[in-house]
Amino acid sequence: MLVVICGSSTLSAVSSMNKMVKNVNDYFFNGDGQYTNQSIYSDIVDKTVIASNLVNLSKNYVSGNDEHVKAITQAINDIEVETSVSKLYDLTSTLDTNVNWLLTELGNTALNKTDNDMLIKYQSQYRSETNTINSSDYNTKVRNYDNEVSVFPGSIFKIFANKAEYFE
């Protein structure tokens, strides 16, 4: 009987912890549900659209074979299919590094007026998305989850439960 009670308690605790992790992940991918498209993930997707526009803009000024342009394209493709928060962070960091290089490169190039205006627009949009992501309280939600499960009895069961991933 004791085994059944312990097993049931463990399943219940792990199930509860997994539900908390699901809520944290839902927040990352869907936001708080009050507003459409207000989540870190939707902001990352917006950054990929802007990055793609920058790559298209750069075609007349930077070789398509440039390692930074290739890295941007690869990061965009990888982000589209990735579901791990920590891997999305790494991909976004790669995207940021290479987009920043491309923005600098294009900023140091004599662009025609239309392209220069588009560059300024894309740069502003990209920075805005970055600021929005950086101001998210997602990591606070992960930290709160970690704090909650690090005390007894959660500390006993957390080895069996899913883990919440930080976006950092």
C-alpha positions in Angstrom: 0.0 0.0 0.0 2.9 2.3 0.9 4.4 1.8 -2.6 1.1 2.7 -4.3 0.8 5.9 -2.2 4.4 6.9 -2.9 4.0 6.1 -6.6 0.8 8.1 -6.8 2.3 11.0 -5.0 5.3 11.0 -7.3 3.2 10.9 -10.4 1.0 13.7 -9.1 4.0 15.9 -8.2 5.7 15.3 -11.5 2.5 15.9 -13.4 2.1 19.2 -11.5 5.6 20.3 -12.2 5.3 19.4 -15.9 2.2 21.5 -16.1 4.1 24.4 -14.6 6.9 23.9 -17.2 4.2 23.8 -20.0 2.8 27.1 -18.8 6.3 28.7 -18.8 6.9 27.3 -22.4 3.5 28.5 -23.5 4.4 32.0 -22.3 7.6 31.9 -24.4 5.8 30.7 -27.5 2.4 32.4 -27.1 2.8 35.3 -24.6 0.3 35.8 -21.9 -2.7 35.3 -24.1 -4.0 38.8 -23.8 -2.5 40.1 -27.0 -1.9 38.4 -30.3 1.7 37.9 -31.3 3.2 39.2 -28.1 5.7 36.5 -27.1 9.5 36.1 -27.3 9.0 33.6 -30.1 6.9 35.9 -32.2 9.5 38.6 -31.8 12.2 36.2 -32.9 10.1 35.3 -36.0 9.8 39.1 -36.7 13.5 39.4 -36.4 14.0 36.7 -39.0 11.7 38.5 -41.4 13.7 41.7 -40.9 16.9 39.8 -41.3 15.7 38.2 -44.5 14.7 41.7 -45.8 18.3 42.9 -45.0 19.8 40.0 -46.9 17.6 40.9 -49.9 18.6 44.5 -49.6 22.3 43.6 -49.4 22.3 41.6 -52.6 23.5 44.6 -54.6 26.2 45.4 -52.1 27.5 42.2 -50.4 28.2 38.8 -52.0 25.6 36.2 -51.4 28.6 33.9 -50.6 29.7 36.0 -47.7 30.0 34.0 -44.5 27.8 36.4 -42.6 25.0 36.4 -45.2 25.1 32.6 -45.2 25.0 32.5 -41.4 22.0 34.8 -41.3 20.2 32.6 -43.9 21.1 29.4 -41.9 20.0 30.9 -38.6 16.7 31.9 -40.2 16.1 28.4 -41.5 17.1 26.8 -38.2 14.9 29.1 -36.1 11.9 28.2 -38.2 12.1 24.5 -37.0 13.6 24.8 -33.5 11.5 24.2 -30.5 14.1 24.3 -27.7 14.2 27.7 -25.9 17.9 27.5 -25.1 18.7 26.5 -28.7 16.5 29.4 -30.0 18.6 31.7 -27.8 21.8 30.4 -29.4 20.3 30.8 -32.9 19.1 34.3 -32.1 22.5 35.2 -30.8 24.1 34.0 -34.0 21.5 35.9 -36.0 22.2 39.1 -34.0 25.9 38.9 -34.4 25.7 38.5 -38.2 22.9 41.0 -38.7 24.9 43.5 -36.7 27.8 42.9 -39.1 25.6 43.3 -42.1 24.1 46.5 -40.7 27.6 47.9 -40.2 28.7 46.8 -43.6 25.7 48.3 -45.3 26.1 51.5 -43.2 29.6 51.9 -44.5 28.6 51.4 -48.1 27.3 54.1 -50.5 23.7 53.0 -50.9 21.2 54.6 -53.1 18.6 56.7 -51.3 15.8 54.1 -51.4 18.1 51.4 -50.1 19.5 53.7 -47.4 16.0 54.5 -46.2 15.1 50.8 -46.1 18.3 50.1 -44.2 17.4 52.7 -41.6 13.9 51.3 -41.3 15.1 47.7 -40.9 17.8 48.7 -38.4 15.2 50.5 -36.3 12.8 47.5 -36.5 15.5 45.0 -35.6 16.6 47.0 -32.6 13.0 47.4 -31.5 12.4 43.6 -31.6 15.7 43.1 -29.7 14.6 45.6 -27.0 11.2 43.9 -26.7 12.8 40.5 -26.2 15.3 41.8 -23.7 12.5 43.4 -21.6 10.4 40.2 -21.4 9.9 38.7 -18.0 10.1 35.1 -19.3 13.4 34.4 -17.4 11.7 35.6 -14.2 9.0 33.0 -14.8 11.6 30.3 -15.2 13.5 31.5 -12.1 10.2 31.4 -10.1 9.6 27.8 -11.3 13.1 26.8 -10.4 12.7 28.4 -6.9 9.4 26.7 -6.3 10.7 23.2 -7.2 14.0 23.6 -5.4 12.4 23.3 -2.0 10.9 20.2 -0.4 9.0 18.3 -1.7 9.6 19.6 -5.2 13.4 19.0 -4.9 12.7 15.3 -4.6 10.6 15.0 -7.7 12.3 17.5 -10.0 14.7 14.9 -11.4 11.7 13.2 -13.0 10.0 16.4 -14.3 10.6 18.4 -17.4 13.0 21.3 -17.1 12.2 24.9 -17.9 14.8 26.5 -20.1 16.2 30.0 -19.7 16.4 32.3 -22.7 19.9 33.5 -21.9 
